[in-house]
Amino acid sequence: MKTQLKFTSILLVGIAILFTNCTGSTGKVPGSLNLKAASLKIGAVPVATISNVSLTSAIVQIQNLVIEENSENNSQSNMENNMDSNLPDGTAEGVKTAENDNGNITLAGPYVLNVLSGNALIDNVSLQPGNYKQVNFSFVSNKTNAHSIVITGNFNKNGILVPFTITSDITNSIQLPLSGTGLTITTGTTSTLSIVFDVNAWIKNLDFSTATITNNSINISNTENQALYTVFINALAANIDTEKD
C-alpha cells in the first residue's frame, strides 16, 4: 500500500509540473496572436487609383518588434507615433521570440514584408491573457536586404510609362499605441493585429512630373530627387498605424 501511495504522489507531482510548463510562469493558458502587415486599412482606396501612378511592390524591412503589456510594470509614456533614430538596435538577430519579465513580447526579426500584396503575416505568437497597449519596432537595412524601404511602380507621363523606385535606409524606431482599450488576449483564442503601412499616404503628395529622369527611370532616394524624397520621409511616420480585426 505504501508503494502504491508513493507512486501516486510522484504521478501527481509530474502532472503538476507538466501543467505548469504548458501554461507558463503565470499559470494561465496562453492565447494566440496573428501579427500582420498591410498597405492600407480595411475599406481604404487602393494606391493604384492615385492619378498617373501604379505600384508593383512595396517592401519594408523591420526588426525588434515589441508588444507591450498594459501593466504597472511598464512605464512607457509616449502615446503618440514617434520616430527616434537615436534608440539602440536592441535584440540581436536570430532570436525569434522572447518574453520579458514585465510581460512584453519581443520579436527580433528581421522581417522583410511586401505589404502591397495584402496582409503579409509577420509572425504568430503566444501571449499570456491580458491587455496589451502598444507595438514598437525599428526599420532596418542589412546585408540581406540593402534598404529598409523599397517601393517600385510606374508613372504615366503623357501616355508613356516611366518606372520609378523609392528607396530609404532609415533605421528609425516607431511606437504605435493601440486604440481604445488596447488589445485584449483571452485564454485559448486567436486574435489578429495588423500594422498598417499606409503607402497611399506616403506617395500621394509626390509630384512625379518634377522628377529628374535618368536612364529612362525615376530614382527617389536621399541622393537622387532629394526634394521628392523629403516629402516621402515627412509623410512616413504619421502614416503607420494599427488595426485590430
URKARA-V102702 format. One record per helix or strand of 2 or more residues. SS is the DSSP state (H for helix, E for strand). FROM is the first residue (numbers start at 1). TO is the last residue. If there is no record, write none. Layout:
BEGIN
ss;from;to
SS;FROM;TO
SS;FROM;TO
END
This chain:
BEGIN
ss;from;to
H;2;23
E;31;38
H;47;49
E;53;69
E;83;84
E;98;99
E;105;114
H;115;117
E;120;127
E;130;139
E;149;157
E;160;168
E;173;177
E;183;185
E;190;197
H;199;203
H;208;210
E;213;214
E;217;220
H;226;239
E;240;244
END
